[in-house]
Structures are given as C-alpha cells and as structure tokens.
Amino acid sequence: MENMMQGNKIRRVAATRMNERSSRSHTIFRIILESKDANQKDGPVHISYLNLMDLAGSERVSLTKAAGERLKEGANINKSLKCDKATKRGEGVYQLSRFEID
C-alpha cells in the first residue's frame, strides 16, 4: 500500500478543456495473486496477474485547444500509446504491462 501511495504522489494530472483532472502520466497497479489447493500440501501454486491501468489522457487537440506545455504533453502521450500498422492493436498497452517494478 505504501508503494501505491508513493506512486500517487508523483502521478501527474492537469486541467484541459475536456477534463479538469486529466492524467498526464500512465499509472499501472499490478496485483499478483498466488493460490494453492488447501488440501494438497505439496500441490502446485497458481500465479495470476491483475493489471489495473490509468492511461494518460490522449484527447484531440482540436477538442482541448491545448497549447504550450499541454500540447507537448498530449503529443508525447499520443506517441506513447500509438501502434503502427505492423503491430497489433493494444500492443502499447501490452508493453506497459510488461514493465518490471523493483
């Protein structure tokens, strides 16, 4: 829980014309679940991952009327989420989920 609170402190948000608290950074909260059959002392352990993501806002400039710092941020956010035609849709989100956290 301490890590989550620390991450929330450095999370970036800013106002745009579309959203008063638009995420300006990606946030990933990963829960690792380990389960085992209670009746099998030496049975296998099953591991599952649950990734909760808050992806930075990628609103269109024509709608937000962004300029200056917000315009630059929006361009970088869009670039970070963009997938070219050679990759599968959602590859950017998949890559974000692959980050290892120490």
C-alpha positions in Angstrom: 0.0 0.0 0.0 2.9 2.3 0.7 4.2 1.9 -2.8 0.8 2.8 -4.2 0.6 6.0 -2.1 4.1 7.0 -3.2 3.2 6.4 -6.8 0.0 8.5 -6.4 2.2 11.4 -5.1 4.2 11.6 -8.3 1.3 11.0 -10.6 0.8 13.9 -12.9 -2.6 15.4 -13.7 -3.5 18.7 -15.3 -6.6 20.5 -16.5 -7.6 20.5 -20.1 -10.8 21.9 -21.7 -12.2 18.4 -21.7 -11.2 17.2 -18.3 -10.4 19.1 -15.1 -8.0 16.3 -13.8 -6.7 14.7 -17.0 -4.0 12.1 -16.4 -0.7 13.2 -17.8 1.2 10.0 -16.9 0.4 6.3 -17.1 -0.3 4.5 -13.9 -0.1 0.8 -13.5 -1.2 -1.0 -10.4 -0.3 -4.7 -10.5 -1.7 -7.3 -8.2 0.0 -10.7 -8.1 -2.3 -13.5 -6.8 -0.9 -16.8 -5.7 -3.3 -19.6 -4.9 -2.9 -23.2 -3.9 -5.3 -26.0 -3.1 -5.5 -26.2 0.7 -6.0 -30.0 0.5 -2.7 -30.6 -1.4 0.2 -29.7 0.8 2.8 -30.1 -2.0 0.4 -29.1 -4.8 1.2 -26.6 -7.5 1.0 -22.8 -6.9 -1.1 -20.9 -9.5 0.0 -17.4 -10.2 -2.2 -14.8 -11.8 -1.6 -11.1 -12.6 -4.2 -8.4 -12.5 -3.0 -5.1 -14.1 -5.1 -2.0 -13.4 -4.1 0.8 -15.7 -4.9 4.5 -15.8 -3.6 5.6 -19.2 -2.7 9.2 -19.7 -5.4 11.3 -21.5 -4.9 11.4 -25.2 -7.6 13.9 -26.1 -7.6 15.5 -29.6 -6.0 18.9 -29.8 -9.0 20.2 -31.8 -11.2 19.5 -28.8 -8.9 20.5 -25.9 -7.5 23.6 -27.6 -4.2 22.6 -25.9 -1.2 24.9 -26.3 2.3 25.1 -24.9 3.1 22.6 -22.2 -0.3 20.7 -22.5 0.2 20.5 -26.3 3.6 19.0 -25.9 2.4 16.6 -23.2 -0.5 15.5 -25.4 1.8 14.8 -28.3 4.1 12.7 -26.1 1.1 10.8 -24.6 -0.3 10.0 -28.1 3.1 8.9 -29.2 3.4 6.5 -26.2 0.1 4.9 -27.0 0.4 4.8 -30.8 0.7 1.5 -32.5 1.8 1.4 -36.1 0.2 -0.8 -38.7 2.8 -3.5 -38.2 1.8 -4.1 -34.6 -1.4 -5.5 -33.2 -3.9 -3.1 -31.7 -3.2 -2.7 -28.0 0.5 -3.5 -28.3 1.3 -0.2 -26.5 -0.9 -1.2 -23.5 0.6 -4.7 -23.5 4.2 -3.2 -23.4 3.2 -1.0 -20.5 2.0 -4.1 -18.5 5.4 -5.8 -19.1 7.4 -3.3 -17.0 9.1 -4.9 -14.1 8.8 -3.0 -10.8 11.6 -3.5 -8.2 
